[in-house]
Amino acid sequence: MSKCKKVIGAYPICNTASLNVYEIDDTNDRVLASLNDMPPRWYKIREAYDADTGEYEMGFNYGGSFVPFSDVMKVD
């Protein structure tokens, strides 16, 4: 399925891996994402507190880690 969808954002993990974002569904508060070219899955969009800035950030949990949308690079 990931081959059929266009990547709209990428969250770099290391030099050989990235978390690819394919779609953001605001209506259902979810994001379609996958690691490299693995089949994508839906993840719930949530808000998390950033202790460094003292503000809340929007993003989603992936593999036990919070991925803020502000760290996802937009892909054209």
CHARMM-style PDB file with segment names, atoms N, HN, CA, C and O in Angstrom:
ATOM      1  N   MET     1       0.812  -1.198   0.000  1.00  0.00      PROA
ATOM      2  CA  MET     1       0.000   0.000   0.000  1.00  0.00      PROA
ATOM      3  C   MET     1       0.855   1.262   0.000  1.00  0.00      PROA
ATOM      4  O   MET     1       0.474   2.258  -0.614  1.00  0.00      PROA
ATOM      5  N   SER     2       2.007   1.240   0.679  1.00  0.00      PROA
ATOM      6  HN  SER     2       2.317   0.430   1.178  1.00  0.00      PROA
ATOM      7  CA  SER     2       2.839   2.437   0.741  1.00  0.00      PROA
ATOM      8  C   SER     2       3.366   2.836  -0.629  1.00  0.00      PROA
ATOM      9  O   SER     2       3.664   4.009  -0.854  1.00  0.00      PROA
ATOM     10  N   LYS     3       3.488   1.884  -1.549  1.00  0.00      PROA
ATOM     11  HN  LYS     3       3.246   0.931  -1.366  1.00  0.00      PROA
ATOM     12  CA  LYS     3       3.960   2.204  -2.897  1.00  0.00      PROA
ATOM     13  C   LYS     3       2.908   3.011  -3.667  1.00  0.00      PROA
ATOM     14  O   LYS     3       3.256   3.755  -4.584  1.00  0.00      PROA
ATOM     15  N   CYS     4       1.640   2.873  -3.308  1.00  0.00      PROA
ATOM     16  HN  CYS     4       1.357   2.268  -2.562  1.00  0.00      PROA
ATOM     17  CA  CYS     4       0.554   3.552  -4.016  1.00  0.00      PROA
ATOM     18  C   CYS     4       0.319   4.961  -3.490  1.00  0.00      PROA
ATOM     19  O   CYS     4      -0.180   5.814  -4.224  1.00  0.00      PROA
ATOM     20  N   LYS     5       0.661   5.216  -2.260  1.00  0.00      PROA
ATOM     21  HN  LYS     5       1.066   4.523  -1.664  1.00  0.00      PROA
ATOM     22  CA  LYS     5       0.404   6.520  -1.659  1.00  0.00      PROA
ATOM     23  C   LYS     5       1.639   7.404  -1.760  1.00  0.00      PROA
ATOM     24  O   LYS     5       2.770   6.919  -1.782  1.00  0.00      PROA
ATOM     25  N   LYS     6       1.401   8.706  -1.820  1.00  0.00      PROA
ATOM     26  HN  LYS     6       0.482   9.101  -1.802  1.00  0.00      PROA
ATOM     27  CA  LYS     6       2.487   9.679  -1.900  1.00  0.00      PROA
ATOM     28  C   LYS     6       2.886  10.113  -0.486  1.00  0.00      PROA
ATOM     29  O   LYS     6       2.027  10.400   0.349  1.00  0.00      PROA
ATOM     30  N   VAL     7       4.172  10.157  -0.233  1.00  0.00      PROA
ATOM     31  HN  VAL     7       4.869   9.924  -0.910  1.00  0.00      PROA
ATOM     32  CA  VAL     7       4.686  10.619   1.058  1.00  0.00      PROA
ATOM     33  C   VAL     7       4.524  12.134   1.122  1.00  0.00      PROA
ATOM     34  O   VAL     7       4.958  12.849   0.219  1.00  0.00      PROA
ATOM     35  N   ILE     8       3.892  12.624   2.200  1.00  0.00      PROA
ATOM     36  HN  ILE     8       3.539  12.043   2.934  1.00  0.00      PROA
ATOM     37  CA  ILE     8       3.717  14.067   2.363  1.00  0.00      PROA
ATOM     38  C   ILE     8       4.624  14.628   3.446  1.00  0.00      PROA
ATOM     39  O   ILE     8       4.790  15.843   3.558  1.00  0.00      PROA
ATOM     40  N   GLY     9       5.214  13.732   4.250  1.00  0.00      PROA
ATOM     41  HN  GLY     9       5.079  12.746   4.159  1.00  0.00      PROA
ATOM     42  CA  GLY     9       6.117  14.179   5.301  1.00  0.00      PROA
ATOM     43  C   GLY     9       7.044  13.060   5.732  1.00  0.00      PROA
ATOM     44  O   GLY     9       6.724  11.882   5.572  1.00  0.00      PROA
ATOM     45  N   ALA    10       8.199  13.432   6.283  1.00  0.00      PROA
ATOM     46  HN  ALA    10       8.458  14.389   6.413  1.00  0.00      PROA
ATOM     47  CA  ALA    10       9.171  12.439   6.733  1.00  0.00      PROA
ATOM     48  C   ALA    10       9.763  12.865   8.066  1.00  0.00      PROA
ATOM     49  O   ALA    10      10.109  14.030   8.264  1.00  0.00      PROA
ATOM     50  N   TYR    11       9.873  11.909   8.973  1.00  0.00      PROA
ATOM     51  HN  TYR    11       9.591  10.963   8.812  1.00  0.00      PROA
ATOM     52  CA  TYR    11      10.487  12.126  10.277  1.00  0.00      PROA
ATOM     53  C   TYR    11      11.753  11.268  10.321  1.00  0.00      PROA
ATOM     54  O   TYR    11      11.656  10.049  10.464  1.00  0.00      PROA
ATOM     55  N   PRO    12      12.935  11.874  10.201  1.00  0.00      PROA
ATOM     56  CA  PRO    12      14.175  11.080  10.164  1.00  0.00      PROA
ATOM     57  C   PRO    12      14.457  10.428  11.511  1.00  0.00      PROA
ATOM     58  O   PRO    12      14.341  11.055  12.564  1.00  0.00      PROA
ATOM     59  N   ILE    13      14.834   9.148  11.450  1.00  0.00      PROA
ATOM     60  HN  ILE    13      14.929   8.638  10.595  1.00  0.00      PROA
ATOM     61  CA  ILE    13      15.176   8.408  12.660  1.00  0.00      PROA
ATOM     62  C   ILE    13      16.683   8.186  12.724  1.00  0.00      PROA
ATOM     63  O   ILE    13      17.300   8.402  13.767  1.00  0.00      PROA
ATOM     64  N   CYS    14      17.275   7.756  11.614  1.00  0.00      PROA
ATOM     65  HN  CYS    14      16.774   7.580  10.766  1.00  0.00      PROA
ATOM     66  CA  CYS    14      18.727   7.591  11.497  1.00  0.00      PROA
ATOM     67  C   CYS    14      19.069   7.669  10.015  1.00  0.00      PROA
ATOM     68  O   CYS    14      18.210   8.015   9.203  1.00  0.00      PROA
ATOM     69  N   ASN    15      20.315   7.352   9.647  1.00  0.00      PROA
ATOM     70  HN  ASN    15      21.013   7.072  10.307  1.00  0.00      PROA
ATOM     71  CA  ASN    15      20.710   7.497   8.242  1.00  0.00      PROA
ATOM     72  C   ASN    15      20.058   6.478   7.312  1.00  0.00      PROA
ATOM     73  O   ASN    15      20.111   6.648   6.093  1.00  0.00      PROA
ATOM     74  N   THR    16      19.448   5.430   7.849  1.00  0.00      PROA
ATOM     75  HN  THR    16      19.405   5.292   8.839  1.00  0.00      PROA
ATOM     76  CA  THR    16      18.816   4.420   6.998  1.00  0.00      PROA
ATOM     77  C   THR    16      17.328   4.233   7.279  1.00  0.00      PROA
ATOM     78  O   THR    16      16.713   3.334   6.706  1.00  0.00      PROA
ATOM     79  N   ALA    17      16.738   5.045   8.133  1.00  0.00      PROA
ATOM     80  HN  ALA    17      17.238   5.775   8.599  1.00  0.00      PROA
ATOM     81  CA  ALA    17      15.329   4.870   8.463  1.00  0.00      PROA
ATOM     82  C   ALA    17      14.628   6.211   8.642  1.00  0.00      PROA
ATOM     83  O   ALA    17      15.181   7.164   9.191  1.00  0.00      PROA
ATOM     84  N   SER    18      13.397   6.246   8.161  1.00  0.00      PROA
ATOM     85  HN  SER    18      12.948   5.471   7.715  1.00  0.00      PROA
ATOM     86  CA  SER    18      12.554   7.418   8.396  1.00  0.00      PROA
ATOM     87  C   SER    18      11.115   6.964   8.556  1.00  0.00      PROA
ATOM     88  O   SER    18      10.702   5.928   8.033  1.00  0.00      PROA
ATOM     89  N   LEU    19      10.380   7.752   9.277  1.00  0.00      PROA
ATOM     90  HN  LEU    19      10.715   8.593   9.701  1.00  0.00      PROA
ATOM     91  CA  LEU    19       8.959   7.516   9.450  1.00  0.00      PROA
ATOM     92  C   LEU    19       8.244   8.355   8.398  1.00  0.00      PROA
ATOM     93  O   LEU    19       8.322   9.584   8.425  1.00  0.00      PROA
ATOM     94  N   ASN    20       7.552   7.703   7.477  1.00  0.00      PROA
ATOM     95  HN  ASN    20       7.489   6.705   7.455  1.00  0.00      PROA
ATOM     96  CA  ASN    20       6.889   8.395   6.377  1.00  0.00      PROA
ATOM     97  C   ASN    20       5.429   8.654   6.712  1.00  0.00      PROA
ATOM     98  O   ASN    20       4.719   7.756   7.166  1.00  0.00      PROA
ATOM     99  N   VAL    21       4.985   9.880   6.489  1.00  0.00      PROA
ATOM    100  HN  VAL    21       5.562  10.610   6.121  1.00  0.00      PROA
ATOM    101  CA  VAL    21       3.598  10.257   6.710  1.00  0.00      PROA
ATOM    102  C   VAL    21       2.925  10.363   5.345  1.00  0.00      PROA
ATOM    103  O   VAL    21       3.414  11.056   4.453  1.00  0.00      PROA
ATOM    104  N   TYR    22       1.799   9.669   5.192  1.00  0.00      PROA
ATOM    105  HN  TYR    22       1.402   9.106   5.917  1.00  0.00      PROA
ATOM    106  CA  TYR    22       1.092   9.626   3.913  1.00  0.00      PROA
ATOM    107  C   TYR    22      -0.183  10.461   3.906  1.00  0.00      PROA
ATOM    108  O   TYR    22      -0.568  11.005   2.872  1.00  0.00      PROA
ATOM    109  N   GLU    23      -0.834  10.560   5.058  1.00  0.00      PROA
ATOM    110  HN  GLU    23      -0.521  10.118   5.899  1.00  0.00      PROA
ATOM    111  CA  GLU    23      -2.115  11.261   5.099  1.00  0.00      PROA
ATOM    112  C   GLU    23      -2.415  11.694   6.529  1.00  0.00      PROA
ATOM    113  O   GLU    23      -2.097  10.988   7.486  1.00  0.00      PROA
ATOM    114  N   ILE    24      -3.031  12.866   6.656  1.00  0.00      PROA
ATOM    115  HN  ILE    24      -3.288  13.440   5.878  1.00  0.00      PROA
ATOM    116  CA  ILE    24      -3.514  13.339   7.944  1.00  0.00      PROA
ATOM    117  C   ILE    24      -5.018  13.497   7.825  1.00  0.00      PROA
ATOM    118  O   ILE    24      -5.510  14.260   6.994  1.00  0.00      PROA
ATOM    119  N   ASP    25      -5.739  12.774   8.657  1.00  0.00      PROA
ATOM    120  HN  ASP    25      -5.339  12.154   9.333  1.00  0.00      PROA
ATOM    121  CA  ASP    25      -7.197  12.785   8.657  1.00  0.00      PROA
ATOM    122  C   ASP    25      -7.670  13.588   9.868  1.00  0.00      PROA
ATOM    123  O   ASP    25      -7.812  13.044  10.963  1.00  0.00      PROA
ATOM    124  N   ASP    26      -7.916  14.891   9.663  1.00  0.00      PROA
ATOM    125  HN  ASP    26      -7.801  15.333   8.774  1.00  0.00      PROA
ATOM    126  CA  ASP    26      -8.340  15.767  10.756  1.00  0.00      PROA
ATOM    127  C   ASP    26      -9.724  15.405  11.283  1.00  0.00      PROA
ATOM    128  O   ASP    26     -10.006  15.579  12.468  1.00  0.00      PROA
ATOM    129  N   THR    27     -10.578  14.906  10.410  1.00  0.00      PROA
ATOM    130  HN  THR    27     -10.348  14.765   9.447  1.00  0.00      PROA
ATOM    131  CA  THR    27     -11.946  14.569  10.812  1.00  0.00      PROA
ATOM    132  C   THR    27     -11.959  13.487  11.885  1.00  0.00      PROA
ATOM    133  O   THR    27     -12.739  13.562  12.834  1.00  0.00      PROA
ATOM    134  N   ASN    28     -11.097  12.481  11.739  1.00  0.00      PROA
ATOM    135  HN  ASN    28     -10.464  12.420  10.968  1.00  0.00      PROA
ATOM    136  CA  ASN    28     -11.053  11.356  12.678  1.00  0.00      PROA
ATOM    137  C   ASN    28      -9.841  11.407  13.611  1.00  0.00      PROA
ATOM    138  O   ASN    28      -9.580  10.450  14.340  1.00  0.00      PROA
ATOM    139  N   ASP    29      -9.102  12.515  13.591  1.00  0.00      PROA
ATOM    140  HN  ASP    29      -9.314  13.292  12.999  1.00  0.00      PROA
ATOM    141  CA  ASP    29      -7.920  12.700  14.447  1.00  0.00      PROA
ATOM    142  C   ASP    29      -6.946  11.530  14.341  1.00  0.00      PROA
ATOM    143  O   ASP    29      -6.636  10.874  15.335  1.00  0.00      PROA
ATOM    144  N   ARG    30      -6.470  11.281  13.127  1.00  0.00      PROA
ATOM    145  HN  ARG    30      -6.722  11.815  12.320  1.00  0.00      PROA
ATOM    146  CA  ARG    30      -5.518  10.191  12.933  1.00  0.00      PROA
ATOM    147  C   ARG    30      -4.569  10.527  11.791  1.00  0.00      PROA
ATOM    148  O   ARG    30      -4.848  11.399  10.968  1.00  0.00      PROA
ATOM    149  N   VAL    31      -3.432   9.813  11.756  1.00  0.00      PROA
ATOM    150  HN  VAL    31      -3.206   9.105  12.424  1.00  0.00      PROA
ATOM    151  CA  VAL    31      -2.406  10.016  10.741  1.00  0.00      PROA
ATOM    152  C   VAL    31      -1.997   8.649  10.196  1.00  0.00      PROA
ATOM    153  O   VAL    31      -1.867   7.688  10.954  1.00  0.00      PROA
ATOM    154  N   LEU    32      -1.794   8.567   8.877  1.00  0.00      PROA
ATOM    155  HN  LEU    32      -1.899   9.349   8.262  1.00  0.00      PROA
ATOM    156  CA  LEU    32      -1.363   7.341   8.219  1.00  0.00      PROA
ATOM    157  C   LEU    32       0.146   7.412   8.054  1.00  0.00      PROA
ATOM    158  O   LEU    32       0.652   8.289   7.354  1.00  0.00      PROA
ATOM    159  N   ALA    33       0.876   6.490   8.697  1.00  0.00      PROA
ATOM    160  HN  ALA    33       0.464   5.778   9.266  1.00  0.00      PROA
ATOM    161  CA  ALA    33       2.335   6.545   8.682  1.00  0.00      PROA
ATOM    162  C   ALA    33       2.934   5.143   8.681  1.00  0.00      PROA
ATOM    163  O   ALA    33       2.286   4.167   9.060  1.00  0.00      PROA
ATOM    164  N   SER    34       4.208   5.069   8.237  1.00  0.00      PROA
ATOM    165  HN  SER    34       4.735   5.861   7.929  1.00  0.00      PROA
ATOM    166  CA  SER    34       4.931   3.792   8.256  1.00  0.00      PROA
ATOM    167  C   SER    34       6.424   4.044   8.326  1.00  0.00      PROA
ATOM    168  O   SER    34       6.899   5.137   8.020  1.00  0.00      PROA
ATOM    169  N   LEU    35       7.146   3.032   8.726  1.00  0.00      PROA
ATOM    170  HN  LEU    35       6.760   2.144   8.974  1.00  0.00      PROA
ATOM    171  CA  LEU    35       8.602   3.068   8.765  1.00  0.00      PROA
ATOM    172  C   LEU    35       9.126   2.622   7.406  1.00  0.00      PROA
ATOM    173  O   LEU    35       8.802   1.528   6.943  1.00  0.00      PROA
ATOM    174  N   ASN    36       9.937   3.469   6.761  1.00  0.00      PROA
ATOM    175  HN  ASN    36      10.199   4.358   7.136  1.00  0.00      PROA
ATOM    176  CA  ASN    36      10.472   3.201   5.418  1.00  0.00      PROA
ATOM    177  C   ASN    36       9.342   2.788   4.479  1.00  0.00      PROA
ATOM    178  O   ASN    36       8.399   3.558   4.295  1.00  0.00      PROA
ATOM    179  N   ASP    37       9.407   1.600   3.878  1.00  0.00      PROA
ATOM    180  HN  ASP    37      10.173   0.975   4.027  1.00  0.00      PROA
ATOM    181  CA  ASP    37       8.370   1.157   2.946  1.00  0.00      PROA
ATOM    182  C   ASP    37       7.487   0.055   3.511  1.00  0.00      PROA
ATOM    183  O   ASP    37       6.895  -0.716   2.756  1.00  0.00      PROA
ATOM    184  N   MET    38       7.395  -0.023   4.834  1.00  0.00      PROA
ATOM    185  HN  MET    38       7.875   0.603   5.448  1.00  0.00      PROA
ATOM    186  CA  MET    38       6.499  -0.992   5.468  1.00  0.00      PROA
ATOM    187  C   MET    38       5.055  -0.566   5.184  1.00  0.00      PROA
ATOM    188  O   MET    38       4.812   0.601   4.878  1.00  0.00      PROA
ATOM    189  N   PRO    39       4.106  -1.480   5.280  1.00  0.00      PROA
ATOM    190  CA  PRO    39       2.699  -1.092   5.082  1.00  0.00      PROA
ATOM    191  C   PRO    39       2.272  -0.053   6.127  1.00  0.00      PROA
ATOM    192  O   PRO    39       2.530  -0.241   7.315  1.00  0.00      PROA
ATOM    193  N   PRO    40       1.626   1.033   5.706  1.00  0.00      PROA
ATOM    194  CA  PRO    40       1.238   2.084   6.652  1.00  0.00      PROA
ATOM    195  C   PRO    40       0.068   1.677   7.537  1.00  0.00      PROA
ATOM    196  O   PRO    40      -0.749   0.829   7.177  1.00  0.00      PROA
ATOM    197  N   ARG    41       0.013   2.313   8.714  1.00  0.00      PROA
ATOM    198  HN  ARG    41       0.677   3.002   9.006  1.00  0.00      PROA
ATOM    199  CA  ARG    41      -1.075   2.096   9.673  1.00  0.00      PROA
ATOM    200  C   ARG    41      -1.564   3.451  10.155  1.00  0.00      PROA
ATOM    201  O   ARG    41      -0.863   4.458  10.049  1.00  0.00      PROA
ATOM    202  N   TRP    42      -2.782   3.456  10.687  1.00  0.00      PROA
ATOM    203  HN  TRP    42      -3.351   2.638  10.773  1.00  0.00      PROA
ATOM    204  CA  TRP    42      -3.345   4.677  11.258  1.00  0.00      PROA
ATOM    205  C   TRP    42      -2.926   4.811  12.707  1.00  0.00      PROA
ATOM    206  O   TRP    42      -2.940   3.837  13.459  1.00  0.00      PROA
ATOM    207  N   TYR    43      -2.549   6.032  13.102  1.00  0.00      PROA
ATOM    208  HN  TYR    43      -2.537   6.823  12.491  1.00  0.00      PROA
ATOM    209  CA  TYR    43      -2.175   6.349  14.484  1.00  0.00      PROA
ATOM    210  C   TYR    43      -2.990   7.545  14.942  1.00  0.00      PROA
ATOM    211  O   TYR    43      -3.239   8.469  14.169  1.00  0.00      PROA
ATOM    212  N   LYS    44      -3.399   7.525  16.190  1.00  0.00      PROA
ATOM    213  HN  LYS    44      -3.196   6.773  16.818  1.00  0.00      PROA
ATOM    214  CA  LYS    44      -4.226   8.587  16.737  1.00  0.00      PROA
ATOM    215  C   LYS    44      -3.399   9.854  16.947  1.00  0.00      PROA
ATOM    216  O   LYS    44      -2.299   9.805  17.497  1.00  0.00      PROA
ATOM    217  N   ILE    45      -3.942  10.985  16.503  1.00  0.00      PROA
ATOM    218  HN  ILE    45      -4.836  11.025  16.056  1.00  0.00      PROA
ATOM    219  CA  ILE    45      -3.303  12.275  16.758  1.00  0.00      PROA
ATOM    220  C   ILE    45      -3.589  12.666  18.203  1.00  0.00      PROA
ATOM    221  O   ILE    45      -4.718  12.544  18.679  1.00  0.00      PROA
ATOM    222  N   ARG    46      -2.566  13.131  18.888  1.00  0.00      PROA
ATOM    223  HN  ARG    46      -1.649  13.229  18.501  1.00  0.00      PROA
ATOM    224  CA  ARG    46      -2.740  13.545  20.275  1.00  0.00      PROA
ATOM    225  C   ARG    46      -1.873  14.745  20.579  1.00  0.00      PROA
ATOM    226  O   ARG    46      -1.070  15.187  19.757  1.00  0.00      PROA
ATOM    227  N   GLU    47      -2.055  15.257  21.773  1.00  0.00      PROA
ATOM    228  HN  GLU    47      -2.707  14.898  22.441  1.00  0.00      PROA
ATOM    229  CA  GLU    47      -1.314  16.413  22.241  1.00  0.00      PROA
ATOM    230  C   GLU    47      -0.394  15.967  23.368  1.00  0.00      PROA
ATOM    231  O   GLU    47      -0.799  15.168  24.213  1.00  0.00      PROA
ATOM    232  N   ALA    48       0.829  16.466  23.393  1.00  0.00      PROA
ATOM    233  HN  ALA    48       1.157  17.114  22.706  1.00  0.00      PROA
ATOM    234  CA  ALA    48       1.774  16.111  24.454  1.00  0.00      PROA
ATOM    235  C   ALA    48       2.446  17.379  24.969  1.00  0.00      PROA
ATOM    236  O   ALA    48       2.699  18.317  24.213  1.00  0.00      PROA
ATOM    237  N   TYR    49       2.725  17.388  26.250  1.00  0.00      PROA
ATOM    238  HN  TYR    49       2.519  16.626  26.864  1.00  0.00      PROA
ATOM    239  CA  TYR    49       3.368  18.529  26.898  1.00  0.00      PROA
ATOM    240  C   TYR    49       4.868  18.475  26.653  1.00  0.00      PROA
ATOM    241  O   TYR    49       5.489  17.430  26.848  1.00  0.00      PROA
ATOM    242  N   ASP    50       5.455  19.587  26.227  1.00  0.00      PROA
ATOM    243  HN  ASP    50       4.950  20.436  26.068  1.00  0.00      PROA
ATOM    244  CA  ASP    50       6.897  19.704  26.024  1.00  0.00      PROA
ATOM    245  C   ASP    50       7.476  20.451  27.217  1.00  0.00      PROA
ATOM    246  O   ASP    50       7.251  21.651  27.374  1.00  0.00      PROA
ATOM    247  N   ALA    51       8.215  19.744  28.050  1.00  0.00      PROA
ATOM    248  HN  ALA    51       8.398  18.770  27.922  1.00  0.00      PROA
ATOM    249  CA  ALA    51       8.771  20.334  29.272  1.00  0.00      PROA
ATOM    250  C   ALA    51       9.800  21.427  28.966  1.00  0.00      PROA
ATOM    251  O   ALA    51      10.002  22.327  29.781  1.00  0.00      PROA
ATOM    252  N   ASP    52      10.448  21.356  27.805  1.00  0.00      PROA
ATOM    253  HN  ASP    52      10.283  20.624  27.143  1.00  0.00      PROA
ATOM    254  CA  ASP    52      11.454  22.365  27.445  1.00  0.00      PROA
ATOM    255  C   ASP    52      10.823  23.719  27.132  1.00  0.00      PROA
ATOM    256  O   ASP    52      11.347  24.761  27.527  1.00  0.00      PROA
ATOM    257  N   THR    53       9.695  23.700  26.421  1.00  0.00      PROA
ATOM    258  HN  THR    53       9.269  22.854  26.100  1.00  0.00      PROA
ATOM    259  CA  THR    53       9.052  24.952  26.020  1.00  0.00      PROA
ATOM    260  C   THR    53       7.892  25.333  26.923  1.00  0.00      PROA
ATOM    261  O   THR    53       7.477  26.492  26.946  1.00  0.00      PROA
ATOM    262  N   GLY    54       7.366  24.369  27.668  1.00  0.00      PROA
ATOM    263  HN  GLY    54       7.703  23.428  27.650  1.00  0.00      PROA
ATOM    264  CA  GLY    54       6.212  24.626  28.519  1.00  0.00      PROA
ATOM    265  C   GLY    54       4.911  24.701  27.743  1.00  0.00      PROA
ATOM    266  O   GLY    54       3.913  25.203  28.260  1.00  0.00      PROA
ATOM    267  N   GLU    55       4.903  24.211  26.512  1.00  0.00      PROA
ATOM    268  HN  GLU    55       5.714  23.802  26.092  1.00  0.00      PROA
ATOM    269  CA  GLU    55       3.720  24.256  25.668  1.00  0.00      PROA
ATOM    270  C   GLU    55       3.323  22.840  25.245  1.00  0.00      PROA
ATOM    271  O   GLU    55       4.100  21.894  25.369  1.00  0.00      PROA
ATOM    272  N   TYR    56       2.104  22.726  24.748  1.00  0.00      PROA
ATOM    273  HN  TYR    56       1.473  23.494  24.647  1.00  0.00      PROA
ATOM    274  CA  TYR    56       1.619  21.457  24.218  1.00  0.00      PROA
ATOM    275  C   TYR    56       1.876  21.402  22.721  1.00  0.00      PROA
ATOM    276  O   TYR    56       1.766  22.409  22.023  1.00  0.00      PROA
ATOM    277  N   GLU    57       2.225  20.192  22.227  1.00  0.00      PROA
ATOM    278  HN  GLU    57       2.315  19.373  22.794  1.00  0.00      PROA
ATOM    279  CA  GLU    57       2.485  19.988  20.806  1.00  0.00      PROA
ATOM    280  C   GLU    57       1.559  18.907  20.268  1.00  0.00      PROA
ATOM    281  O   GLU    57       1.225  17.953  20.971  1.00  0.00      PROA
ATOM    282  N   MET    58       1.147  19.066  19.013  1.00  0.00      PROA
ATOM    283  HN  MET    58       1.418  19.841  18.442  1.00  0.00      PROA
ATOM    284  CA  MET    58       0.347  18.046  18.340  1.00  0.00      PROA
ATOM    285  C   MET    58       1.284  17.053  17.653  1.00  0.00      PROA
ATOM    286  O   MET    58       2.340  17.427  17.143  1.00  0.00      PROA
ATOM    287  N   GLY    59       0.882  15.785  17.648  1.00  0.00      PROA
ATOM    288  HN  GLY    59       0.024  15.481  18.062  1.00  0.00      PROA
ATOM    289  CA  GLY    59       1.676  14.745  17.009  1.00  0.00      PROA
ATOM    290  C   GLY    59       1.006  13.402  17.197  1.00  0.00      PROA
ATOM    291  O   GLY    59      -0.213  13.326  17.350  1.00  0.00      PROA
ATOM    292  N   PHE    60       1.807  12.330  17.186  1.00  0.00      PROA
ATOM    293  HN  PHE    60       2.798  12.393  17.062  1.00  0.00      PROA
ATOM    294  CA  PHE    60       1.265  10.983  17.368  1.00  0.00      PROA
ATOM    295  C   PHE    60       2.337  10.085  17.973  1.00  0.00      PROA
ATOM    296  O   PHE    60       3.530  10.375  17.884  1.00  0.00      PROA
ATOM    297  N   ASN    61       1.897   8.997  18.586  1.00  0.00      PROA
ATOM    298  HN  ASN    61       0.928   8.762  18.658  1.00  0.00      PROA
ATOM    299  CA  ASN    61       2.826   8.023  19.161  1.00  0.00      PROA
ATOM    300  C   ASN    61       3.165   6.970  18.119  1.00  0.00      PROA
ATOM    301  O   ASN    61       2.286   6.455  17.429  1.00  0.00      PROA
ATOM    302  N   TYR    62       4.455   6.657  18.015  1.00  0.00      PROA
ATOM    303  HN  TYR    62       5.169   7.076  18.576  1.00  0.00      PROA
ATOM    304  CA  TYR    62       4.902   5.586  17.136  1.00  0.00      PROA
ATOM    305  C   TYR    62       5.959   4.793  17.887  1.00  0.00      PROA
ATOM    306  O   TYR    62       6.995   5.335  18.272  1.00  0.00      PROA
ATOM    307  N   GLY    63       5.698   3.523  18.091  1.00  0.00      PROA
ATOM    308  HN  GLY    63       4.857   3.083  17.778  1.00  0.00      PROA
ATOM    309  CA  GLY    63       6.660   2.653  18.761  1.00  0.00      PROA
ATOM    310  C   GLY    63       7.036   3.120  20.164  1.00  0.00      PROA
ATOM    311  O   GLY    63       8.176   2.936  20.590  1.00  0.00      PROA
ATOM    312  N   GLY    64       6.111   3.711  20.870  1.00  0.00      PROA
ATOM    313  HN  GLY    64       5.185   3.860  20.523  1.00  0.00      PROA
ATOM    314  CA  GLY    64       6.374   4.165  22.228  1.00  0.00      PROA
ATOM    315  C   GLY    64       6.982   5.552  22.318  1.00  0.00      PROA
ATOM    316  O   GLY    64       7.212   6.050  23.420  1.00  0.00      PROA
ATOM    317  N   SER    65       7.247   6.181  21.195  1.00  0.00      PROA
ATOM    318  HN  SER    65       7.061   5.776  20.300  1.00  0.00      PROA
ATOM    319  CA  SER    65       7.814   7.529  21.185  1.00  0.00      PROA
ATOM    320  C   SER    65       6.807   8.513  20.597  1.00  0.00      PROA
ATOM    321  O   SER    65       6.047   8.172  19.691  1.00  0.00      PROA
ATOM    322  N   PHE    66       6.812   9.730  21.120  1.00  0.00      PROA
ATOM    323  HN  PHE    66       7.429  10.007  21.856  1.00  0.00      PROA
ATOM    324  CA  PHE    66       5.942  10.769  20.598  1.00  0.00      PROA
ATOM    325  C   PHE    66       6.643  11.452  19.430  1.00  0.00      PROA
ATOM    326  O   PHE    66       7.800  11.857  19.541  1.00  0.00      PROA
ATOM    327  N   VAL    67       5.934  11.577  18.309  1.00  0.00      PROA
ATOM    328  HN  VAL    67       4.994  11.248  18.218  1.00  0.00      PROA
ATOM    329  CA  VAL    67       6.462  12.224  17.107  1.00  0.00      PROA
ATOM    330  C   VAL    67       5.687  13.530  16.914  1.00  0.00      PROA
ATOM    331  O   VAL    67       4.543  13.504  16.461  1.00  0.00      PROA
ATOM    332  N   PRO    68       6.301  14.679  17.254  1.00  0.00      PROA
ATOM    333  CA  PRO    68       5.592  15.950  17.071  1.00  0.00      PROA
ATOM    334  C   PRO    68       5.562  16.340  15.591  1.00  0.00      PROA
ATOM    335  O   PRO    68       6.540  16.149  14.869  1.00  0.00      PROA
ATOM    336  N   PHE    69       4.431  16.886  15.154  1.00  0.00      PROA
ATOM    337  HN  PHE    69       3.637  17.041  15.741  1.00  0.00      PROA
ATOM    338  CA  PHE    69       4.321  17.311  13.761  1.00  0.00      PROA
ATOM    339  C   PHE    69       5.336  18.390  13.418  1.00  0.00      PROA
ATOM    340  O   PHE    69       5.722  18.519  12.257  1.00  0.00      PROA
ATOM    341  N   SER    70       5.774  19.162  14.395  1.00  0.00      PROA
ATOM    342  HN  SER    70       5.460  19.057  15.339  1.00  0.00      PROA
ATOM    343  CA  SER    70       6.751  20.211  14.131  1.00  0.00      PROA
ATOM    344  C   SER    70       8.119  19.650  13.721  1.00  0.00      PROA
ATOM    345  O   SER    70       8.937  20.371  13.150  1.00  0.00      PROA
ATOM    346  N   ASP    71       8.368  18.373  14.009  1.00  0.00      PROA
ATOM    347  HN  ASP    71       7.704  17.787  14.472  1.00  0.00      PROA
ATOM    348  CA  ASP    71       9.628  17.722  13.620  1.00  0.00      PROA
ATOM    349  C   ASP    71       9.516  16.911  12.329  1.00  0.00      PROA
ATOM    350  O   ASP    71      10.512  16.373  11.846  1.00  0.00      PROA
ATOM    351  N   VAL    72       8.314  16.823  11.772  1.00  0.00      PROA
ATOM    352  HN  VAL    72       7.505  17.261  12.165  1.00  0.00      PROA
ATOM    353  CA  VAL    72       8.101  16.098  10.515  1.00  0.00      PROA
ATOM    354  C   VAL    72       8.378  17.071   9.364  1.00  0.00      PROA
ATOM    355  O   VAL    72       7.770  18.139   9.283  1.00  0.00      PROA
ATOM    356  N   MET    73       9.295  16.693   8.483  1.00  0.00      PROA
ATOM    357  HN  MET    73       9.789  15.826   8.549  1.00  0.00      PROA
ATOM    358  CA  MET    73       9.642  17.534   7.342  1.00  0.00      PROA
ATOM    359  C   MET    73       8.630  17.347   6.217  1.00  0.00      PROA
ATOM    360  O   MET    73       8.308  16.219   5.843  1.00  0.00      PROA
ATOM    361  N   LYS    74       8.135  18.447   5.685  1.00  0.00      PROA
ATOM    362  HN  LYS    74       8.396  19.363   5.988  1.00  0.00      PROA
ATOM    363  CA  LYS    74       7.182  18.400   4.569  1.00  0.00      PROA
ATOM    364  C   LYS    74       7.906  17.966   3.304  1.00  0.00      PROA
ATOM    365  O   LYS    74       9.010  18.429   3.018  1.00  0.00      PROA
ATOM    366  N   VAL    75       7.269  17.064   2.542  1.00  0.00      PROA
ATOM    367  HN  VAL    75       6.372  16.688   2.775  1.00  0.00      PROA
ATOM    368  CA  VAL    75       7.827  16.566   1.288  1.00  0.00      PROA
ATOM    369  C   VAL    75       6.904  17.003   0.162  1.00  0.00      PROA
ATOM    370  O   VAL    75       5.690  16.810   0.237  1.00  0.00      PROA
ATOM    371  N   ASP    76       7.480  17.595  -0.885  1.00  0.00      PROA
ATOM    372  HN  ASP    76       8.466  17.752  -0.946  1.00  0.00      PROA
ATOM    373  CA  ASP    76       6.680  18.045  -2.034  1.00  0.00      PROA
ATOM    374  C   ASP    76       6.543  16.957  -3.063  1.00  0.00      PROA
ATOM    375  OT1 ASP    76       5.902  17.160  -4.094  1.00  0.00      PROA
TER     376      ASP     76
END
